[in-house]
Structure formats: structure tokens, C-alpha cells
């Protein structure tokens, strides 16, 4: 079965420059469009000791920004750990060197008509983006979770 009818995948609004800086002004209207008929799935983020402090800060800032925008706009959301959604889609326990390819393969299987090249580079990019593939797979997992749930979950999962 094909699943494109319920998933929207947009590039992360960022301010152009040397470092990735989230563009909160452009993020806000995206969230407002979701009001009333949406459920959002967020991948829980955490700091990793081997990543630099700037990288950890940027990740945490973006994660917090999405949570704040969703809460301020009363958009129901659920947070999920990466291992949980990957396990549910058969992507857990894969060797590190094979993870990106397996994510792309699974996304292409579920979403054969979706161009997985990075949106900001298409049509110049020649190879699929594992980041875009995982965003689609996370959304797919969220859709599966939402359909099975009898109640809407807002805020962090336990």
C-alpha cells in the first residue's frame, strides 16, 4: 500500500549562513497550518558526549522550539525515542554502516512516488537523503500510533 496521502514533509526552515540556525519566524506559520486536524510526532532528542557542545545546543534548541510552537498552538503531539519507532518499523539492530541505506530502502518501499533527494538540493542532488527518509518513516510511525490510540496524546510520552 502507498501512504503519501497523509504525510507532509517540509524542509526545516533555517537562516542561511555558516551554521544551521532555525528560523522561528518561518517555523511558526507552518505549525499554525496544522491546527485542528493534525497530530505531530517528535523524535526525542538528547545530548551525545562525542558530539560538540554547539551541535548539542543546536539540536536541543530546535527540539525545544518545535515543542514550544506545538504547545502554544495547541497541536497534539507525541514524543518517541528513536529506538522505539525504528524497532516498530524493523530498523533496529542494524549495523551502523547499513542504517542509512536501510532507512532509504524502507522509505522507498512505503513511499515509492516520493523523491527522497534533499529538498533544498533537488533536482541537483543525485542520491536520496537518509534524513528525509527517516522523517517520512517517523511520520509513518506517528500515523500508525495515532490510528491505534483511542485518545490524543499531548506532550512527552513516558
C-alpha positions, 0 to 999 in steps of 0.5 A: 500500500502507498501512504503519501496521502497523509504525510507532509514533509517540509524542509526545516526552515533555517537562516542561511549562513555558516551554521544551521540556525532555525528560523522561528519566524518561518517555523511558526506559520507552518505549525499554525497550518496544522491546527485542528486536524493534525497530530505531530510526532517528535523524535526525542532528542538528547545530548551525545558526549562525542558530539560538540557542545554547539551541535548539542545546543543546536539540536536541543534548541530546535527540539525545544522550539518545535515543542514550544510552537506545538504547545502554544498552538495547541497541536497534539503531539507525541514524543518517541525515542528513536529506538522505539519507532525504528524497532516498530518499523524493523530498523533496529539492530542494524549495523551502523554502516547499513542504517542509512541505506536501510532507512532509504530502502524502507522509505522507498518501499512505503513511499515509492512516488516520493523523491527522497533527494534533499529538498533544498538540493533537488533536482541537483542532488543525485542520491536520496537523503537518509534524513528525509527518509527517516522523517517520512518513516517517523511520520509513518510511525506517528500515523500508525500510533495515532490510528491505534490510540483511542485518545490524543496524546499531548506532550512527552510520552513516558 
